[in-house]
Amino acid sequence: MAVSKSIPAAIKRQVKEIVEAFNDEISISWSRYELRFKGPYVYLDRQDPPRFYSGPIARLEYGGSLTNWRFVIFRYSFDDYDPAEDGFPGFGELDGSIVTALRVGLKAYPPDWRP
């Protein structure tokens, strides 16, 4: 996957809209994804009840289009993002889309999970 040095502003806006719509969809659980952009990456953090824990879930690497993202899970055991890690729930469902990445994040780290 060819990686751009940064994500274009138009793509960032679209990503924010997709995540906002997804957050509205899962609002019954009170979980909310939060985004951080840095270079070619979107960091997915999530705020979960009951104490509104907020922490990292995954990093998405921009692959040149809105439908081409590389998902890398955050490993709490090592406090890092490991591109080689593939033994988590939902891994086989990843298809490069933002929505699937958000769903897989919920499977890998359900809202009631705590590090």
N, C-alpha and C positions, 0 to 999 in steps of 0.2 A: 504494500500500500504506500503510495507516494504521499508524504506528509508535507503540508503547507506550514510555513513558519507561524502563521496565525489564522484564526478563523475570521472570514469576512463578516462585516457588521450585519449584513442582511441575513446570513446564516445564524448568527447569534440571536437576532430578533426572532427568527423562526423557531430556534431551539427553546427560547424562553416561552414562546406561545405554546409549544407542544407540551412542555413541562407544566405550565400553568393549567392547561386543559386536563392533563393527567392528574394533577393535584386535586382539581375540582372533582374528577371522577372518583378518586379514592378518599374524598373528604369524610366519608362516614367513619373511617378508621382514625381520622385526625392526623395521620402521617402526612408530611409535606416534604417534597424534595426541594433542596436549595442548590443553586448553581454558583460555581466559580469558574471563570474563564482565565486561562493563562496559556499564551502561545497557541499551539495546536490542540490544546486539551480543554475539555469541560470536566470539571470535578463535580461529581454528584454526591452531595451530602444529604442527609435526611433527618428531619426532626420527628421524633416519635413520642407518643404518650406512654405512660401516664405522667412521667416527670418531664416530658418534652426533652428527652435526651437528643442531642444533635451530634452527628458524627459522620465520617466519611463512609461511603458505600462503594463507589467505583470511580474510575476515570475513563472518559471517552476520548479517543484520539481521532481528530478530524481526518477523513480520508479523501477530501476533495468534493464531496457532495453531501446533501442533507440525509441521504440514505446509506452512507458509507462511513460508519464509525467503528473503531476497534474498542471493545469493552475490556477493561482490566479491573479486576476486583481488588478492593482494599483488604489486606490481610492484617487483622488485629493482632494476630500472634507475633507478627514481625514488624508491625507499624509501617507497612509499605504497600505499594502497588506492584504486583508481580505479573508481568505479561505471560509467564509460563504456567500460572495457576489456572487449572481447568477442572478441579474436583469439587465444584460447588453446585448447589441446586440451580437448575435452569440453564446451565452452561450450553447444553445442546440446542437450546431454543434461540440463541443469539443469531441475529440475521443482519446486523449492521444498522438497524433502525433505533431511533431514540426511544420510542414507546416500548419496544421489546427490551431494551436495556433497563428501563425503569421497572418493568414487570419482573425481570430477572433479579434486579436489586431487591425487590420485595420478597422473592423466593430465597435468595441467598442469605438475606438478613431480614427476617420477618419483623414487623413492628414491635413485637414483644421480646425480641432478642436483645441482650445487653452484652457488651464486651466484658 
